[in-house]
Amino acid sequence: MVFFKYLRQCRRCILGMVLCLGIYGAIFAMYKEPWAVIWYPAVLCVLVGVILFVAGFLAYYRRHKELLHVRDNIELLWKKLPAPLNPEEEDYQSLLKSLGSRRDEEYCRWQSKQAEMADYYATWVHQIKAPIAVMRVILQSEDTPSNQELLSELFRVEQYVEMVLYYVRLDEGASDLVIEECSLDKIIRQAIRKYAGQFIRGRIRLVYEGTGRTVLTDEKWLGFMLEQLLSNAVKYTEKGMVTISVDDSDHLIVEDTGIGIAPEDMPRIFEKGFTGYNGRSEKKSTGLGLYLCKSAAKKLGHKISVSSVLGQGSRFVIDLGHYDFKGE
């Protein structure tokens, strides 16, 4: 491919050389000169042309490899382009450097705004937790049906607040991860305790028998993923049960007997903002929970998958035996 690109680049020179040789031969033929007088110089010219063509191609190929190296490491080497060979190439490099400098300035401004926004949301989350805690204490002081209903709604508010914090932290990459050997039972029990009231209020049976497993992960992020799956299970299971289990391949499974997921929605349930038929009909979904689960799984190097039968329930699987830590 590189050779043909170079050939196209040199097509005018080659055409010019062929025309010159044709004119040269035609003039000598008009004067009826011996063929040896015509062909010997022509062959020498062609030989010199081939040597120059090959030398030019080798130089072109070396420069092509240099530019590929710069392209593959553009973030580091865009200022270290090969020396220009002609004024036109010098102009193009000047244009690229000008655009690169402007891009760096814009990127720095964007990073600064993102950092300010992240700090604001983190501060807001921590500040909003105080009035939520006060409201919880007030509501728990009297056990009435209305207070129980308000406590349930307050719990949903806390969920959304937590989602804001984790949503902001997604862009922090590996700097926010603490990858270590974690007790899976500890993570699962913490999530169960958090949603125990919701299970009781919805009269949903929870099946979980301990695992005794230790997995390599980030405790905080895996706990968040599990909480989101339990939140969905409670939200869309009107009766029946939710089962949490771990198989021999370290697959953490959250299975419910809820309303299930429509087949046409399955390919898009992990998309940001996608609520699907159930979310629109129930008006309970923000379209962020499963997106955050998918993003957190990628951040942890795990895999998450789902299978579902409409009207019978859903089965989410987190592959804790898959490790591909990229911190993205």
DADACOR-V482387 format. One record per backbone hydrogen bond with DSSP energy under -0.5 kcal/mol. CO is the residue of the C=O (numbers start at 1). NH is the residue of the N-H. E is the energy in kcal/mol with one decimal. If there is no record, write none. Layout:
{{CO;NH;E} {CO;NH;E}}
This chain:
{{1;5;-2.0} {2;6;-2.3} {3;7;-2.6} {4;8;-2.3} {5;9;-1.9} {6;10;-1.9} {8;11;-0.9} {10;14;-2.5} {11;15;-2.4} {12;16;-2.7} {13;17;-2.4} {14;18;-2.3} {15;19;-2.3} {16;20;-2.4} {17;21;-2.4} {18;22;-2.2} {19;23;-2.8} {20;24;-2.8} {21;25;-2.6} {22;26;-2.5} {23;27;-2.5} {24;28;-1.9} {25;29;-2.1} {26;30;-1.9} {27;31;-1.3} {28;33;-2.2} {29;32;-1.4} {34;37;-0.8} {34;38;-0.9} {35;39;-3.1} {36;40;-1.8} {37;41;-0.5} {38;42;-1.4} {39;43;-3.2} {40;44;-2.2} {41;45;-2.6} {42;46;-2.6} {43;47;-2.7} {44;48;-2.5} {45;49;-2.6} {46;50;-2.7} {47;51;-2.3} {48;52;-2.5} {49;53;-2.5} {50;54;-2.7} {51;55;-2.5} {52;56;-2.6} {53;57;-2.4} {54;58;-2.4} {55;59;-2.1} {56;60;-2.6} {57;61;-3.0} {58;62;-2.3} {59;63;-2.2} {60;64;-2.4} {61;65;-2.3} {62;66;-2.0} {63;67;-2.4} {64;68;-2.1} {65;69;-2.1} {66;70;-2.0} {67;71;-2.6} {68;72;-2.6} {69;73;-0.9} {71;74;-1.2} {73;76;-1.3} {73;77;-2.7} {74;78;-1.4} {77;80;-2.3} {86;90;-2.1} {87;91;-2.0} {88;92;-2.0} {89;93;-2.4} {90;94;-2.1} {91;95;-2.2} {92;96;-2.5} {93;97;-2.5} {94;98;-2.0} {95;99;-2.4} {96;100;-2.8} {97;101;-2.4} {98;102;-2.0} {99;103;-2.5} {100;104;-2.4} {101;105;-2.1} {102;106;-2.4} {103;107;-2.6} {104;108;-2.3} {105;109;-2.0} {106;110;-2.6} {107;111;-2.8} {108;112;-2.1} {109;113;-2.3} {110;114;-2.6} {111;115;-2.5} {112;116;-2.2} {113;117;-2.6} {114;118;-2.7} {115;119;-2.4} {116;120;-2.3} {117;121;-2.6} {118;122;-2.5} {119;123;-2.4} {120;124;-2.8} {121;125;-2.8} {122;126;-1.9} {123;127;-2.3} {124;128;-2.8} {125;129;-1.2} {126;130;-0.6} {127;130;-0.9} {127;131;-0.7} {128;132;-1.6} {129;133;-2.4} {130;134;-2.0} {131;135;-2.5} {132;136;-2.2} {133;137;-2.1} {134;138;-2.2} {135;139;-2.5} {136;140;-2.1} {137;141;-0.7} {138;141;-0.7} {139;142;-0.9} {142;144;-1.4} {144;148;-2.6} {145;149;-2.1} {146;150;-2.4} {147;151;-2.6} {148;152;-1.9} {149;153;-2.0} {150;154;-2.6} {151;155;-2.0} {152;156;-1.5} {153;157;-1.9} {154;158;-2.2} {155;159;-1.9} {156;160;-2.2} {157;161;-2.3} {158;162;-2.5} {159;163;-2.4} {160;164;-1.8} {161;165;-1.7} {162;166;-2.4} {163;167;-2.5} {164;168;-2.0} {165;169;-1.9} {166;170;-1.0} {167;170;-0.5} {168;171;-0.9} {169;172;-1.6} {170;173;-1.0} {172;175;-1.2} {173;176;-1.3} {174;177;-1.6} {178;180;-0.6} {180;182;-0.5} {180;217;-2.3} {182;184;-0.6} {182;215;-2.5} {183;187;-1.6} {184;188;-2.5} {185;189;-2.9} {186;190;-1.9} {187;191;-1.7} {188;192;-2.4} {189;193;-2.7} {190;194;-1.7} {191;195;-1.5} {192;196;-0.7} {193;196;-0.6} {195;199;-2.1} {196;200;-2.5} {197;201;-2.7} {198;202;-2.1} {199;203;-0.5} {199;204;-2.5} {200;203;-0.9} {205;207;-0.5} {205;242;-2.8} {206;208;-0.6} {207;244;-2.8} {213;184;-2.2} {213;185;-0.6} {215;182;-3.3} {215;217;-0.8} {217;180;-2.5} {217;219;-0.6} {218;222;-2.6} {219;223;-2.1} {220;224;-1.9} {221;225;-2.3} {222;226;-2.4} {223;227;-2.3} {224;228;-2.1} {225;229;-1.9} {226;230;-2.4} {227;231;-2.5} {228;232;-2.1} {229;233;-2.2} {230;234;-2.7} {231;235;-2.3} {232;236;-2.2} {234;237;-0.7} {236;238;-0.6} {236;259;-2.1} {240;205;-2.2} {241;257;-1.1} {242;207;-3.0} {243;255;-2.8} {244;209;-0.5} {245;253;-3.3} {247;250;-1.5} {250;252;-0.7} {250;320;-2.2} {251;247;-1.5} {251;253;-0.6} {252;318;-2.8} {253;245;-2.2} {253;255;-0.5} {254;316;-2.7} {255;243;-3.5} {259;311;-2.9} {262;265;-1.6} {262;266;-1.0} {263;266;-0.6} {265;268;-1.7} {265;269;-0.6} {266;269;-0.9} {268;271;-2.0} {271;274;-1.5} {273;275;-0.5} {275;279;-1.3} {276;280;-1.9} {277;281;-2.6} {278;282;-2.7} {279;283;-1.3} {279;284;-0.6} {279;285;-0.7} {287;273;-2.8} {287;274;-0.6} {288;292;-2.9} {289;293;-1.8} {290;294;-2.6} {291;295;-2.4} {292;296;-2.8} {293;297;-2.5} {294;298;-2.1} {295;299;-2.1} {296;300;-2.2} {297;301;-1.0} {297;302;-2.3} {298;326;-0.5} {299;327;-0.8} {303;319;-3.3} {305;317;-2.6} {307;315;-2.8} {309;312;-2.6} {309;313;-1.8} {313;309;-2.3} {314;256;-2.5} {315;307;-1.9} {316;254;-2.5} {317;305;-2.3} {317;319;-0.6} {318;252;-2.7} {318;320;-1.2} {319;303;-0.9} {319;322;-0.9} {321;323;-0.6} {324;326;-0.6}}
